[in-house]
C-alpha cells in the first residue's frame, strides 16, 4: 500500500471525501461502486467494485472460445481493466488498464471497428491495437468490453466476428444482471 500524505476527516454523516486527484488517477467516477475491505491492523481499504470481475473465471473461458473461433487475440475487460485474455500472454495484460483513448469511445455504447488509418491502443503498455471493441451493457450501464486485438496477419474483423463479439457482450451482460 502506498501513502498519499492526504488526511481527511469523517463528517457527521460518516462520509469521507476521496480527493479529486486520486479519483482522476484511479478513474473513479461519480456513482462508481466501491468495495470496502478491512484487516486486523485497523486498515480500511476501498477498491473499485467490478461486477464483471466476479465472472473472471467464466470470462476467461469465454475469451478462449472467442479467440479460437475468430483467430483474433481477445480481451474481456471491466470498465477500465483487463479481467480475461486469450491469444496473448495473460501476464502481459491481466489487471492492466485499457487505453485512455478507448475508454471514452466505449462509454458511447457503440461498437468500435478500427480502420487502416485508425490506431487505438487497447491496453497500456501493449503493442497490439484494437481491431474491434464491443461495450458490455448491463442494466443500461457500460460495465466492460469485449475486445478483438489486431491479428498476426492484420486481417480485418468480418461481420461474423462483429456478431460473435456482440453476442459475447450480450451474454456476459445477461450473466451480470442475474
N, C-alpha and C positions, 0 to 999 in steps of 0.2 A: 504494500500500500504506500502511496506517495502523499506526503503532507503538502498542502497548498499554502499554508500560512494564513488562511482566511478563517476568521472566527465569527459565528453568527449566534444570536440568542433566539431561544424559543419564545414565541409570543404567547399571549394569554389563551389562545385557542389551540396551542400545541404545534404551531406551524414553524417551519424553518425555511427561509428563502435560499434557494440554490443560486449562487451568483451567476450573472449573465455570461461571464467569461467561461465558466465551467459548463453551463448549458450549451453554449455555442461549440466549445471544444468536443463535448461528448454527444453533440447532436440531439440534445433533449429539447423537445418542443412542448409548448403548452398542450396539456391534455395527454401527454405520453404517460403510460402506466410505469410505475417504478415498484420493484420488488424490494422488500425490506428484510435484511438479514441481521442477526445479532450473534455475538460469540461470548464465550465465558469471560473475556477480558473487558467486557463492557462496551465493545465497539458496536456501532450501528452502521450498516453498510447499505447504501441504496444502489440497486442495479436496474438498468433498463429491463423491463419485462418484455419478453418476446413470445407471443402466443404461438408463433410458428416454431420457435426454438424447442418447444415441448414435443414437437413432431420430428426432431432431428434424425432419429434412427430411421423413421419412416421416410423422411425426405431423402436420406442417403440412398435408400433402396430405390426410390423414385428417380433420383438423379442417375443412378446406374442404368436403369431401364431406358430412360430417355436418351442417355448417351449412346447406348448400344443400338437403339432404334434409329437414331438420327445421324450418327457419325460426327457429331459435334461434341466438344467438351461442354459439360453442363454444370452450372452453379445454381443452387437454390439459396435464397437469402431471406433474412427478415428485413425490417425496414432499412437497416444500414450495415449489416454484417453477413458474411457467408456462413451458412449453417450446414451445407452439404455440397459435395462436389464429386464429379466423375470425369475421367479422361484427363485429369491433371493431378499432380501430387497433392493430396489433401493438406499436407504440412505447409504447402506454399500459400494456401488460400483460406483455410478454415479460420474463422473469427476475424478475418481481415475486413476492413471497411470497403464498401462499394465506392466506386469513383465519384468524386464530387459533382461532375457534370451529369452523371447518370441518375443520381437521386432525384433532382427536381423533375427530370423527364418522366420518371416512374410515377411521381406524385400526380402527373397529369392523367393517370389512369388509362393510358392508351398503349398499344403495342409499339415497340421501337424496332424497326428493321433498318439496320445500317447499310448505307450505300458505299460505293467505292471512295467517295470523297468525304464521307463522314467517319470520323475515328473517335470512338468513345472508349475510355478506359473503364474496364469492368471492375477491377479491384485495385486498390492502392498497392503499388509495388509489383504488379503483374504485367508482363509484356503483352499478353493476349488481349485483344479488344473484343467488344461486343459485336456479335453478328445479329442477334435477336434477343429482345428482352420483353417479358410479359409481366405486368404487375399482378400480384395476387391480391384480390379484393375480397375481404371478408367483412360482412355486415356493413358494407359501404366504405370501409377504410382500406387504404393501401397498407397491407401488413407484410409484404415481402415481394419477391420476384423470382421468376424462372428465367435464367439467362443461358443462351447458347453462345459460346465463345467462337471466335473465328477458327475454322478448321485448318488442318495442316496444308491442305491443297487449296485453301481460300475459296471454297465453293460458297455460294450464297444460299441461305435457307430457302427451302421451297415452300409452297403453300401448305403442303402436308406437314412440314416442320413447324410452321406457324400454328396450324390447327392442333398439333400434338402438344406444343408448349402451352397453348391456351387451355386445352383440356387438363393438362397437369396443374396449371394455376387454379382453374375452377375446382378441381378435385381437392387440392390442398386447402383452398378456402373453405370448402364444404366441411372438411375434417376439423378445421378450427372452430367453425360455427356450432358444431355438435358437442 
